[in-house]
């Protein structure tokens, strides 16, 4: 089994990264292979709207680091996607990634991911009210679902503005570990 982690935070040692890596640790427990990618370190351009990816068997026309992510996601059994909340939404790095996932959509709006990918969503936010950005999370889930990602769980790490805050929140790292562990079991 294989799982891929996608970190949309510019902080490699920030709260989002800590939670994504803890979920991946839970997945590794049964011997599954995991890989983590930090979007901020990758060269990913915005979708050009060329629709090359809509041709049968075609891939995205852009030749950048997204090609690696397409292959990794296609070969994975599960995906863990994490983003801090910036201005009520996912980060710009994460949004670029999501826009480029358009290549997984057929012209008839069905997806190209077969049975779909079991997915864990993780959000870290400085705002202490966990429900404040619910509308954004629901929209993100709808987009990912349409693209073939099966959202199994969502972790919202509210009140975690400073790097390492997730380590101080009772049970939050354990929740990420358990969510990861159950992702491939479900």
C-alpha positions as CSV (number, residue, x, y, z in Angstrom):
1,X,0.0,0.0,0.0
2,X,1.1,3.5,-0.7
3,X,0.1,7.0,0.6
4,X,1.2,10.4,-0.5
5,X,1.3,13.5,1.7
6,X,0.9,17.0,0.2
7,X,1.9,19.9,2.4
8,X,0.6,23.3,1.3
9,X,2.4,25.3,4.0
10,X,5.5,27.5,3.4
11,X,6.7,26.3,6.8
12,X,8.4,22.8,6.6
13,X,8.3,22.5,10.3
14,X,5.0,24.2,10.9
15,X,1.7,22.8,12.3
16,X,0.4,21.6,8.9
17,X,3.6,19.7,8.2
18,X,3.7,18.2,11.7
19,X,0.1,16.9,11.3
20,X,0.5,15.6,7.8
21,X,3.7,13.8,8.8
22,X,2.1,12.3,11.9
23,X,-0.8,11.0,9.8
24,X,1.8,9.4,7.4
25,X,3.5,7.9,10.4
26,X,0.2,6.2,11.3
27,X,0.0,4.9,7.7
28,X,3.5,3.6,7.9
29,X,2.7,1.5,11.0
30,X,1.4,-1.3,8.9
31,X,4.4,-1.2,6.5
32,X,2.8,1.0,3.9
33,X,5.1,3.2,1.8
34,X,4.7,7.0,2.2
35,X,6.1,10.0,0.5
36,X,5.6,13.7,1.4
37,X,5.8,16.7,-0.9
38,X,6.1,20.3,0.1
39,X,4.4,22.4,-2.5
40,X,6.3,25.5,-1.6
41,X,9.5,23.8,-2.7
42,X,8.1,22.7,-6.0
43,X,7.9,24.5,-9.4
44,X,4.2,24.4,-10.2
45,X,2.6,26.9,-12.7
46,X,-1.0,27.8,-12.8
47,X,-3.4,26.0,-15.1
48,X,-3.3,27.5,-18.6
49,X,-6.8,26.5,-19.5
50,X,-5.5,24.9,-22.8
51,X,-7.6,21.8,-22.3
52,X,-4.8,19.5,-23.6
53,X,-5.6,17.2,-20.6
54,X,-9.1,16.7,-21.9
55,X,-7.9,14.7,-24.9
56,X,-8.0,10.9,-24.5
57,X,-5.0,9.6,-22.7
58,X,-3.5,13.1,-22.5
59,X,-1.7,14.6,-19.6
60,X,-1.2,18.2,-18.7
61,X,0.8,20.2,-21.3
62,X,2.9,22.0,-18.7
63,X,6.2,20.4,-17.9
64,X,6.8,21.2,-14.3
65,X,6.8,19.4,-10.9
66,X,3.1,18.7,-11.1
67,X,4.0,15.8,-13.4
68,X,5.6,14.1,-10.4
69,X,2.5,14.7,-8.3
70,X,0.2,13.3,-11.0
71,X,2.2,10.0,-11.1
72,X,2.4,9.8,-7.3
73,X,-1.3,10.4,-6.7
74,X,-2.2,7.9,-9.5
75,X,-0.1,5.2,-7.9
76,X,-1.2,5.9,-4.3
77,X,-3.9,4.2,-2.4
78,X,-4.4,7.2,-0.2
79,X,-3.6,10.9,-0.1
80,X,-3.1,13.2,2.9
81,X,-3.6,16.9,2.0
82,X,-2.7,19.6,4.4
83,X,-3.0,23.4,4.3
84,X,-2.9,26.2,6.7
85,X,-5.9,28.6,6.5
86,X,-4.9,31.9,5.0
87,X,-7.6,34.6,4.6
88,X,-10.5,32.0,5.1
89,X,-9.0,29.6,2.5
90,X,-6.3,27.2,1.7
91,X,-2.9,28.7,0.8
92,X,-2.0,29.9,-2.6
93,X,0.4,27.0,-3.0
94,X,-2.4,24.6,-2.3
95,X,-4.8,26.4,-4.6
96,X,-2.3,26.1,-7.5
97,X,-2.0,22.4,-6.8
98,X,-5.8,22.0,-6.8
99,X,-6.3,23.9,-10.0
100,X,-3.8,21.7,-11.7
101,X,-5.7,18.6,-10.6
102,X,-8.1,19.6,-13.4
103,X,-6.1,17.1,-15.5
104,X,-7.8,14.3,-13.5
105,X,-11.2,15.4,-14.9
106,X,-12.7,14.0,-18.1
107,X,-14.6,16.3,-20.5
108,X,-17.8,14.9,-19.2
109,X,-16.8,15.9,-15.6
110,X,-16.2,12.3,-14.4
111,X,-12.8,11.8,-12.9
112,X,-9.8,9.7,-14.1
113,X,-8.8,8.2,-10.7
114,X,-10.6,4.9,-11.1
115,X,-12.2,4.0,-7.8
116,X,-10.9,7.3,-6.3
117,X,-8.4,8.0,-3.7
118,X,-9.0,7.7,0.0
119,X,-8.2,11.1,1.4
120,X,-7.5,12.8,4.7
121,X,-7.8,16.6,4.8
122,X,-5.9,18.6,7.4
123,X,-6.2,22.3,8.1
124,X,-4.2,24.4,10.6
125,X,-5.6,27.7,11.5
126,X,-4.7,30.4,14.0
127,X,-8.4,31.3,14.6
128,X,-9.5,29.4,17.7
129,X,-13.1,28.8,16.4
130,X,-12.9,25.5,14.4
131,X,-16.2,26.1,12.6
132,X,-15.4,29.6,11.3
133,X,-14.1,28.4,7.9
134,X,-16.5,25.6,7.5
135,X,-17.9,27.0,4.2
136,X,-14.3,27.0,2.7
137,X,-13.7,23.4,3.9
138,X,-17.0,22.2,2.5
139,X,-16.2,23.9,-0.9
140,X,-12.8,22.2,-0.9
141,X,-14.3,18.8,-0.1
142,X,-16.8,19.2,-3.0
143,X,-13.9,20.1,-5.4
144,X,-11.8,17.2,-4.3
145,X,-14.7,14.8,-4.4
146,X,-15.5,15.8,-8.0
147,X,-11.9,15.1,-8.9
148,X,-12.1,11.6,-7.4
149,X,-10.7,12.1,-3.9
150,X,-12.8,10.3,-1.3
151,X,-12.6,12.4,1.9
152,X,-12.5,9.9,4.8
153,X,-11.8,12.5,7.5
154,X,-11.0,16.1,8.1
155,X,-8.8,17.4,10.9
156,X,-9.1,21.1,11.9
157,X,-6.3,22.3,14.1
158,X,-7.9,25.5,15.4
159,X,-5.9,28.0,17.5
160,X,-2.6,26.9,16.1
161,X,-1.0,30.1,14.8
162,X,2.6,29.5,15.9
163,X,4.8,26.7,14.7
164,X,4.6,23.8,17.1
165,X,1.2,24.8,18.6
166,X,-0.2,21.4,17.5
167,X,2.2,19.7,19.9
168,X,0.6,21.6,22.8
169,X,-3.1,20.8,21.9
170,X,-4.3,17.8,23.8
171,X,-4.8,14.9,21.5
172,X,-4.3,16.6,18.2
173,X,-1.2,14.7,17.1
174,X,-2.9,11.5,18.3
175,X,-5.9,12.3,16.2
176,X,-3.7,12.8,13.1
177,X,-1.9,9.5,13.8
178,X,-5.2,7.6,14.3
179,X,-6.7,9.2,11.1
180,X,-3.7,8.1,9.1
181,X,-3.7,4.7,10.6
182,X,-7.4,4.2,9.7
183,X,-7.1,5.7,6.2
184,X,-5.9,2.6,4.5
185,X,-7.9,0.3,6.8
186,X,-11.2,1.8,5.8
